[in-house]
Amino acid sequence: MLLAALQVVILCTPVAVDGDTLRDCDGVYWRIARIDAPELRCRRGTLCDRTAALEAKNALARLIDGSVVTCHVVDADPRLAGYQPRDRFGRPVATCAVNNHDLGRSMLIDGHAQPWP
């Protein structure tokens, strides 16, 4: 799969891995751009609240609800010079939507994520 700026990718019924990550039917993990949700696994430098993390994951799953998700690949880290095709974990970073409703924005509005960076 070639990832380039401005490419639109259709994911077939992805699964919410946590509040800011999806896994598509090919097993590719996608990071939802510009949000940060609590992590299920605590790592140094991450938001860590297991209850909030499960709530965020479930909220994202409800937003997807078996739908096809459309993603638009973006620069993984706009703070760094040059285009970053993937985040530090190797995931493509994208704005994603279901029926033209932005998943990242919905997660922010519903209080399950905070803006990043």
VEXMARLUM-141017 format. One line per 4 residues: number of its first residue (from 1); their letters; for each residue x, y, z of N, C-alpha, C. Coordinates in pm, 1 decimal. Each point is the difference from the previous one (the first is absolute). Layout:
BEGIN
NUM	A	X/Y/Z/X/Y/Z/X/Y/Z ~ ...
end
This chain:
BEGIN
1	MLLA	85.7/-117.8/0.0/-85.7/117.8/0.0/89.5/123.0/0.0 ~ -14.9/82.9/-98.5/78.5/122.1/-11.5/-71.8/111.9/74.0 ~ 69.6/64.4/90.0/-57.5/111.5/74.1/65.5/128.4/-45.7 ~ -80.3/94.4/-38.3/51.3/129.3/-43.4/-91.8/108.2/53.1
5	ALQV	53.1/120.2/11.7/-81.0/112.2/45.4/-120.2/13.4/-92.3 ~ -114.5/28.6/57.9/-123.4/24.4/-71.8/-63.4/-123.8/-61.7 ~ 50.7/-117.2/25.4/-62.0/-122.0/-50.9/-121.3/-33.5/85.2 ~ -108.9/-39.0/-62.3/-118.5/-42.0/72.2/-1.9/-152.0/3.5
9	VILC	-18.8/-56.1/117.1/1.5/-144.7/19.0/-132.9/-42.0/60.1 ~ -58.8/-105.4/-51.1/-123.5/-53.9/56.3/36.7/-123.7/80.8 ~ -38.6/-1.6/124.6/24.3/-114.2/87.4/-128.2/-81.7/9.3 ~ 11.3/-130.6/-11.4/-118.5/-84.1/10.0/-27.8/-35.8/145.5
13	TPVA	-108.1/45.4/51.1/-48.0/-26.7/134.6/114.3/-17.9/101.2 ~ 69.5/107.5/34.4/110.6/-11.5/94.7/-47.9/-24.1/142.8 ~ 93.6/-37.4/83.3/-24.6/-25.7/141.8/70.1/109.0/80.9 ~ -65.7/49.5/104.0/64.1/95.7/90.4/97.6/-76.5/88.5
17	VDGD	126.8/38.6/-6.0/103.1/-61.5/84.3/4.1/72.7/133.9 ~ -10.4/132.1/-7.4/-13.0/85.2/117.8/-70.8/126.7/-46.8 ~ 6.6/106.7/74.9/-74.6/120.1/-34.6/55.0/81.1/-114.4 ~ 121.5/-31.2/-47.4/56.2/74.8/-112.5/67.9/-88.7/-103.6
21	TLRD	-29.5/-129.6/2.5/61.3/-94.0/-93.8/-104.3/-97.9/-53.9 ~ 7.6/-23.9/-131.7/-85.5/-97.2/-66.6/86.3/-111.4/-57.6 ~ -58.8/-118.4/-16.9/66.8/-108.6/-72.9/-93.2/-40.4/-112.9 ~ 51.2/2.9/-124.2/-85.5/-35.0/-113.2/-1.7/-151.2/-21.7
25	CDGV	-77.2/-44.4/-100.2/-16.3/-143.5/-23.4/126.8/-65.6/-53.7 ~ 98.4/80.0/-41.3/129.4/-54.2/-41.9/100.3/-3.5/115.2 ~ -43.4/40.3/119.6/87.2/-0.7/116.3/86.7/123.9/14.2 ~ -25.4/103.1/-81.8/77.1/124.5/7.2/-58.5/88.2/110.3
29	YWRI	87.1/50.2/85.8/-40.1/91.1/107.2/8.1/142.7/-51.5 ~ -104.2/79.0/24.3/-9.4/138.8/-43.8/-14.3/89.9/120.7 ~ 77.7/105.1/5.4/-8.4/99.1/108.1/-88.8/112.7/-46.5 ~ -102.5/33.4/78.4/-86.0/112.9/-33.5/77.3/128.0/29.3
33	ARID	8.2/85.3/-100.0/82.2/121.1/6.8/-52.7/101.5/100.0 ~ 94.9/66.2/62.6/-20.2/119.9/80.9/-83.2/-19.0/126.1 ~ -13.6/-125.1/46.3/-62.9/-22.2/129.9/88.6/-92.6/82.5 ~ -20.5/2.5/130.0/68.7/-90.1/91.7/-102.8/-49.1/99.9
37	APEL	-18.7/-129.3/5.7/-93.8/-61.2/94.1/79.2/-79.6/103.9 ~ -57.5/-22.6/116.5/69.4/-78.9/101.9/36.6/-138.4/-53.9 ~ 115.3/-48.8/42.2/51.4/-128.3/-47.8/-46.9/-115.1/87.5 ~ -26.2/-112.8/-63.4/-35.0/-121.8/74.0/123.3/-57.1/70.0
41	RCRR	114.9/11.7/-67.4/126.5/-43.9/59.8/78.6/123.2/39.4 ~ 38.9/7.2/124.5/72.4/117.3/49.3/145.2/-3.7/-46.7 ~ 41.3/108.3/-63.4/139.2/19.1/-40.0/41.0/138.6/45.3 ~ 126.3/16.2/18.9/52.5/130.2/41.0/-38.5/107.3/-101.5
45	GTLC	-52.9/110.5/47.8/-33.7/111.6/-86.4/-135.6/-10.4/-67.7 ~ -84.7/-93.7/45.6/-132.7/-13.0/-60.4/-107.8/26.4/104.2 ~ -117.7/36.9/-48.3/-115.4/10.9/89.1/-33.3/-140.2/47.0 ~ -16.4/-20.0/129.4/-24.4/-134.7/48.6/-109.0/0.8/107.0
49	DRTA	-115.3/-45.3/-36.9/-113.9/-15.6/89.3/-81.6/-112.4/-61.6 ~ 12.1/-120.0/54.7/-59.9/-118.8/-62.7/-150.6/14.9/-19.3 ~ -70.2/55.5/96.6/-144.6/18.0/-13.6/-31.5/95.4/-113.9 ~ 68.8/113.5/-4.4/-20.8/96.3/-107.7/41.7/-59.9/-134.1
53	ALEA	104.3/-80.8/-0.8/46.6/-62.9/-123.6/-105.5/-95.6/-55.8 ~ -60.1/-79.4/87.5/-105.9/-91.4/-45.1/-122.3/76.3/-49.1 ~ -33.8/109.0/67.9/-112.2/83.9/-43.9/28.9/60.0/-137.1 ~ 123.6/45.8/-21.8/37.4/59.1/-128.5/-4.4/-105.6/-110.9
57	KNAL	52.3/-117.5/26.7/-2.9/-108.2/-98.5/-144.1/-34.8/-36.8 ~ -85.0/-13.6/100.5/-140.5/-33.5/-24.9/-71.9/111.8/-75.4 ~ 34.1/124.7/31.0/-61.2/113.8/-70.8/38.5/-3.2/-147.8 ~ 127.5/-26.0/-29.5/44.2/-7.2/-138.8/-67.8/-117.4/-70.8
61	ARLI	-12.8/-112.7/68.7/-67.5/-116.8/-58.3/-145.5/33.1/-34.7 ~ -67.4/74.7/87.2/-138.9/39.0/-27.1/-7.8/94.2/-120.0 ~ 98.3/89.7/-12.9/1.1/91.2/-114.8/18.6/-76.7/-131.0 ~ 80.5/-104.1/3.1/24.7/-81.1/-119.7/-120.5/-90.6/-26.8
65	DGSV	-43.1/-73.2/99.8/-117.8/-86.8/-3.1/-13.9/-78.5/-130.5 ~ 106.7/-69.3/-40.3/-5.6/-85.6/-117.8/1.2/72.0/-133.1 ~ 22.4/129.1/0.5/-2.2/79.8/-123.2/135.2/-2.0/-70.5 ~ -2.6/35.7/-126.6/123.3/23.3/-74.6/52.7/136.4/44.2
69	VTCH	129.1/7.9/24.0/63.7/123.3/44.9/89.1/53.0/-111.9 ~ -13.6/127.3/-30.3/83.5/64.3/-100.6/108.8/78.7/72.1 ~ 124.9/-22.8/-41.3/112.2/69.1/64.0/81.3/78.0/-102.9 ~ 49.0/114.9/44.5/81.6/88.2/-82.4/134.9/11.8/70.5
73	VVDA	103.4/-54.9/-59.7/132.5/-2.8/62.2/55.7/141.9/9.6 ~ 55.9/32.3/116.8/58.2/131.8/25.4/140.9/-15.9/55.9 ~ 69.9/111.4/15.8/132.8/1.1/61.2/-11.3/-51.6/143.6 ~ 74.9/-101.6/32.1/-8.8/-63.2/131.6/36.7/94.0/113.6
77	DPRL	97.4/86.5/-21.8/41.1/92.6/105.6/37.3/134.4/-60.6 ~ -96.0/92.6/-5.7/26.1/130.0/-62.1/103.0/84.6/74.2 ~ 39.4/-42.9/120.3/102.3/73.8/74.3/138.6/-22.8/-57.8 ~ 17.2/-109.8/-76.2/129.9/-33.9/-58.2/8.7/51.0/-142.9
81	AGYQ	119.4/35.4/-41.3/20.9/47.4/-137.3/-22.0/-115.0/-98.3 ~ -62.1/29.8/-111.8/-22.9/-101.5/-102.7/-121.8/-85.0/29.1 ~ -46.0/-66.8/-100.9/-117.7/-86.1/11.1/37.1/-131.2/69.1 ~ -74.9/-35.3/102.4/21.1/-125.0/73.1/-112.6/-96.2/-41.0
85	PRDR	28.6/-105.1/-77.2/-106.2/-87.7/-47.4/-62.0/-88.1/108.7 ~ 72.3/-23.5/107.9/-49.9/-86.8/107.7/43.1/55.9/135.2 ~ -69.5/-44.5/104.6/38.0/42.5/134.5/117.5/-84.2/49.6 ~ 43.2/24.3/121.1/118.7/-69.6/51.7/-21.2/-149.4/19.9
89	FGRP	-125.9/-44.9/-5.0/-30.5/-142.5/12.2/-24.3/-63.9/-136.6 ~ 20.9/76.0/-107.5/-14.6/-52.8/-134.0/-141.4/4.0/-56.0 ~ -91.6/64.2/71.9/-138.9/6.2/-47.2/-20.2/119.2/-93.7 ~ -77.6/-19.2/-107.7/-40.1/116.8/-77.5/-90.4/87.1/86.9
93	VATC	8.7/130.3/-16.6/-80.3/94.8/77.5/-98.2/65.2/-96.6 ~ -127.7/3.2/38.9/-101.6/49.2/-93.4/-117.3/62.4/73.8 ~ -66.4/92.7/-68.6/-130.8/44.7/46.0/-97.3/-103.7/-54.6 ~ -90.2/-47.3/82.8/-90.1/-108.5/-38.9/-143.9/40.1/27.0
97	AVNN	-89.5/-48.9/-85.0/-140.3/37.0/12.5/-90.5/-117.5/-34.0 ~ -119.1/3.6/58.3/-108.6/-91.8/-33.4/-115.1/86.9/-47.7 ~ -46.6/-23.3/-121.5/-109.5/80.1/-56.8/27.5/150.3/13.9 ~ 122.3/39.6/-30.0/43.5/140.7/5.9/2.0/59.5/140.6
101	HDLG	-7.4/-81.9/103.9/13.2/47.5/138.0/140.4/-34.9/47.6 ~ 79.3/102.7/29.1/139.6/-16.0/39.7/9.7/-69.6/135.8 ~ 67.4/-114.3/2.3/12.1/-77.7/123.9/81.2/73.7/105.9 ~ 110.1/63.2/-39.8/83.2/72.6/95.4/-77.0/113.4/65.8
105	RSML	-70.1/76.1/-82.1/-80.1/112.3/52.6/-107.6/-50.7/95.6 ~ -65.2/-108.6/-36.4/-103.1/-57.9/87.2/58.7/-44.7/133.2 ~ 118.4/-60.7/-4.0/64.4/-44.0/123.9/34.9/119.7/88.1 ~ 42.7/111.3/-61.8/30.2/122.0/76.3/-127.2/58.8/60.6
109	IDGH	-103.4/14.4/-81.3/-126.2/59.0/46.1/-60.6/-82.2/113.9 ~ 9.0/-132.4/-11.8/-57.7/-88.0/101.9/88.0/-12.5/124.9 ~ 117.8/62.7/-2.4/86.8/0.0/118.1/81.8/-126.7/18.7 ~ 14.2/-81.1/-105.3/76.8/-125.0/10.6/143.1/14.9/-47.3
113	AQPW	35.3/118.5/-48.2/136.3/26.6/-47.3/29.4/147.5/18.3 ~ 127.7/32.2/-10.8/41.2/139.6/5.0/79.7/30.5/-126.7 ~ 11.9/126.7/-34.9/74.8/34.5/-121.9/147.1/-39.8/11.4 ~ 58.6/-38.9/-112.8/142.1/-29.6/-9.6/50.6/56.0/-129.5
117	P	117.7/56.2/-12.2/86.4/44.0/110.0/-51.2/128.9/59.7
end
